[in-house]
Amino acid sequence: MSIIIATFAIHKQHGSRTLAATMAKMQIMKNIVIAAGYATRLYPLTENFPKPLLNIGGRSILERMLDDIDNIDDIDEHVIVTNHKFAAIFEEWKAKSTYKKPIRIIDDGSTSNDTRLGAVKDLLLAIEESAADDHIMVVAADNILDFSFQGFVDFFKEKQTSVIMCYHEPELKRLQRTGVIKVNDDMLVLEMQEKPERPVSEWAVPPFYIYHRSDLPLIKDCMNHGCGFDAPGNLAHYLTTVTKIHAWQMPGHRYDIGSLDSYKEAQERFRI
């Protein structure tokens, strides 16, 4: 009997250590989705309906993203910040969703494109109202990717700093319309520009970020240091000047649904 009890105790202890080791490897984070824009370039489709919930190939733009992110073990909640005009539509969508992780809808109170808060202020609101004190993944809700965010999370866990995505963009005109970074051999960001006339490299930055919990105080205080607030890249740009950020190269393509033409192209690409 003593042998059985001892064996059980060993297995129990080993199991506890295994569970503890597994939990240690996890990096619990909230997935914050910025979805408070008014998508005026997609009118009339988005005049009374949110762009992230437009259907493309049988699934909405947002669902195509969450289908992947929801399966990442490190994610513990989806926080979707939208505007007052579309909040009820998102709540209705939430009631019908079947994701494993809980979903929280945050209304930023704005009612028109002229009164919108801007992506960075929406992020700050999401952090405050969700009481986020863990790592946070921040994604724009109007993109479709043909690869998983799991690699992005794994890169974050390897570097243990805030991280951003990047991709090679050789076309000058496109670089002049987005964020551009300069990196070293370890993909540490040395410099970031916003819509530069003379880009420092051909590394463009899409609107996907993971911010380390240690950088949350910097994020919460960013507006007091001249950080821009309209685009999500404004925050990443500011943080590169005050903390370490690494860049992960996208292993595939993204489809930015920003106009009627790009919407039609995505419908063609993801046709059932």
HELIX and SHEET records of a PDB file:
HELIX    1   1 SER A    2  LYS A   25  1                                  24    
HELIX    2   2 THR A   40  LEU A   42  5                                   3    
HELIX    3   3 LYS A   51  LEU A   53  5                                   3    
HELIX    4   4 ILE A   61  ILE A   69  1                                   9    
HELIX    5   5 HIS A   84  LYS A   96  1                                  13    
HELIX    6   6 ASN A  113  THR A  115  5                                   3    
HELIX    7   7 ALA A  119  GLU A  129  1                                  11    
HELIX    8   8 GLN A  150  LYS A  159  1                                  10    
HELIX    9   9 LEU A  172  LEU A  175  1                                   4    
HELIX   10  10 ARG A  213  ASP A  215  5                                   3    
HELIX   11  11 LEU A  216  LYS A  220  1                                   5    
HELIX   12  12 CYS A  222  HIS A  225  5                                   4    
HELIX   13  13 GLY A  233  LEU A  239  1                                   7    
HELIX   14  14 LEU A  260  ARG A  269  1                                  10    
SHEET    1   A 9 ILE A 103  ASP A 107  0                                        
SHEET    2   A 9 ILE A  75  THR A  82  1                                        
SHEET    3   A 9 MET A  29  ILE A  34  1                                        
SHEET    4   A 9 HIS A 135  ALA A 140  1                                        
SHEET    5   A 9 PHE A 208  TYR A 211 -1                                        
SHEET    6   A 9 SER A 162  HIS A 168 -1                                        
SHEET    7   A 9 TRP A 203  VAL A 205 -1                                        
SHEET    8   A 9 GLY A 179  VAL A 183 -1                                        
SHEET    9   A 9 VAL A 189  GLU A 194 -1                                        
SHEET    1   B 7 ILE A 103  ASP A 107  0                                        
SHEET    2   B 7 ILE A  75  THR A  82  1                                        
SHEET    3   B 7 MET A  29  ILE A  34  1                                        
SHEET    4   B 7 HIS A 135  ALA A 140  1                                        
SHEET    5   B 7 PHE A 208  TYR A 211 -1                                        
SHEET    6   B 7 SER A 162  HIS A 168 -1                                        
SHEET    7   B 7 ILE A 245  GLN A 249  1                                        
SHEET    1   C 2 ASN A  55  ILE A  56  0                                        
SHEET    2   C 2 ARG A  59  SER A  60 -1                                        
SHEET    1   D 2 ASN A 143  LEU A 145  0                                        
SHEET    2   D 2 ARG A 254  ASP A 256 -1                                        
END                                                                             
